Amino acid sequence: MNLPIPAVSPDSGQRPVISSHSILLMCGVLFGMAISGNITSEAKMTFVFAGTIGLIAFVGLSVMKRARNQTQQQVAIMHVEERLERHAQLDPRTSERAVSSPA
């Protein structure tokens, strides 16, 4: 059975510059640098702030990706249901049974 291909956005052929997992990895590095005792207190606050922003970005990107996947799945299911309904309406066996069966 041929499943419908979801609509592709024009820029989806390109790979993202940075993935969400890379953002999470860099947040871990920033938090680790903030914990280390080798930097000043102003730099620690900057690293914690940057790590927190990155963590929020990771969560936001994950939520958006999940919502997009759910939308694509719902569209694919709707297309399959429509195709099945069209085939069920055009099925000649059902019209033959209706004609041959006594009323």
FENCORTA-V607614 format. One record per residue. RES is the residue in three letters. PHI is phi in whole degrees, 0 to 359 (NA if undefined). PSI is psi as a letter, one per 30 degrees, with the letter a starting at -180 (none if undefined). OMEGA is omega as a letter, one per 20 degrees, with the letter a starting at -180 (* if undefined). Layout:
BEGIN
((RES/PHI/PSI/OMEGA) (RES/PHI/PSI/OMEGA))
END
This chain:
BEGIN
((MET/NA/k/r) (ASN/271/j/r) (LEU/272/k/a) (PRO/293/k/r) (ILE/274/k/a) (PRO/296/l/r) (ALA/298/k/a) (VAL/254/k/r) (SER/286/l/a) (PRO/300/e/a) (ASP/263/g/a) (SER/284/f/r) (GLY/288/f/a) (GLN/270/k/r) (ARG/280/k/r) (PRO/294/l/a) (VAL/296/e/a) (ILE/220/k/a) (SER/273/l/a) (SER/293/e/r) (HIS/289/e/r) (SER/294/e/r) (ILE/298/e/r) (LEU/296/e/r) (LEU/297/e/r) (MET/293/e/r) (CYS/297/e/r) (GLY/299/e/r) (VAL/296/e/a) (LEU/297/e/r) (PHE/295/e/r) (GLY/295/e/r) (MET/293/e/r) (ALA/292/e/a) (ILE/285/e/a) (SER/296/l/a) (GLY/266/g/a) (ASN/266/f/a) (ILE/236/l/a) (THR/284/l/a) (SER/291/e/r) (GLU/295/e/r) (ALA/292/e/r) (LYS/299/e/r) (MET/297/e/r) (THR/296/e/r) (PHE/295/e/r) (VAL/296/e/r) (PHE/297/e/r) (ALA/295/e/r) (GLY/296/e/r) (THR/293/e/r) (ILE/299/e/r) (GLY/296/e/r) (LEU/296/e/r) (ILE/295/e/r) (ALA/297/e/r) (PHE/300/e/a) (VAL/296/e/r) (GLY/298/e/r) (LEU/295/e/r) (SER/295/e/r) (VAL/295/e/r) (MET/296/e/r) (LYS/295/e/r) (ARG/296/e/r) (ALA/295/e/r) (ARG/295/e/r) (ASN/295/e/r) (GLN/296/e/r) (THR/296/e/r) (GLN/297/e/r) (GLN/294/e/r) (GLN/296/e/r) (VAL/295/e/r) (ALA/297/e/r) (ILE/296/e/r) (MET/298/e/r) (HIS/296/e/r) (VAL/295/e/r) (GLU/297/e/r) (GLU/296/e/r) (ARG/295/e/r) (LEU/295/e/r) (GLU/295/e/r) (ARG/297/e/r) (HIS/292/e/r) (ALA/293/e/r) (GLN/287/e/a) (LEU/266/g/a) (ASP/293/j/a) (PRO/291/f/a) (ARG/295/e/a) (THR/290/e/r) (SER/288/e/r) (GLU/294/e/r) (ARG/295/e/a) (ALA/294/e/a) (VAL/285/e/a) (SER/280/f/a) (SER/279/k/r) (PRO/289/k/a) (ALA/277/none/*))
END
